[in-house]
């Protein structure tokens, strides 16, 4: 019995969580979609708190109003969902969607690209800032500070959906995913939830509230973009690449790495630019 207790677990049992959080007749509310909705709402609430805290802004004057943020929520939601979907289609699975165009609308089944969502919400911010006369870098900063909330929730939903799982591992915390074969795999979705969600949120919180970096427009946005890029590159070493893409080179280079490296460089540039402009 003692020997049995000392034997490391070969794998953890995958939790039997229904991907459908709530079924209302023909309407199925999935955890994946719920992650996006709750992430956007919590991000909106937190952004309002940032804008309401005069201490965080130069001269005690926030770069935008709470009303501006209230109006921007719809713009952000459209940019995230449309950009995320289009990005996934273009970057990861274009032949499938060309063959089955109606599948483009099945967002609840998964298939969203963060990099596409970033481009979509960036376009939304550029247009909204111009329309309202807001310093676009300050809007970038405010939105960037809240994005890790949604990222963390959606990555947990990816885990519940048994998608985007990791490479085969002999680590005692590996999971045998229902659709991932018989071998235990890294729960790379949870790694991403921790790095891109919790850790990145804490870092940005320290920058906004301790470092007062909202007074240096563009710095927080740069830190977010750089931090996400680094986090994603690290996790890509544990994440199984999409089967229809595989490794791009060397048995280790993935599409996620290729798309994230420019983010790191752009983030560093934005932080240096913010410092020089201060």
Secondary structure as GFF3:
##gff-version 3
##sequence-region A 1 278
A	DSSP	alpha_helix	2	6	.	.	.	ID=ss1
A	DSSP	beta_strand	20	24	.	.	.	ID=ss2
A	DSSP	beta_strand	27	30	.	.	.	ID=ss3
A	DSSP	alpha_helix	31	52	.	.	.	ID=ss4
A	DSSP	three_ten_helix	54	56	.	.	.	ID=ss5
A	DSSP	three_ten_helix	58	60	.	.	.	ID=ss6
A	DSSP	alpha_helix	66	92	.	.	.	ID=ss7
A	DSSP	alpha_helix	94	99	.	.	.	ID=ss8
A	DSSP	three_ten_helix	101	105	.	.	.	ID=ss9
A	DSSP	three_ten_helix	107	109	.	.	.	ID=ss10
A	DSSP	alpha_helix	114	132	.	.	.	ID=ss11
A	DSSP	alpha_helix	136	160	.	.	.	ID=ss12
A	DSSP	alpha_helix	188	192	.	.	.	ID=ss13
A	DSSP	pi_helix	193	199	.	.	.	ID=ss14
A	DSSP	alpha_helix	200	209	.	.	.	ID=ss15
A	DSSP	three_ten_helix	213	215	.	.	.	ID=ss16
A	DSSP	alpha_helix	219	236	.	.	.	ID=ss17
A	DSSP	alpha_helix	255	277	.	.	.	ID=ss18
###
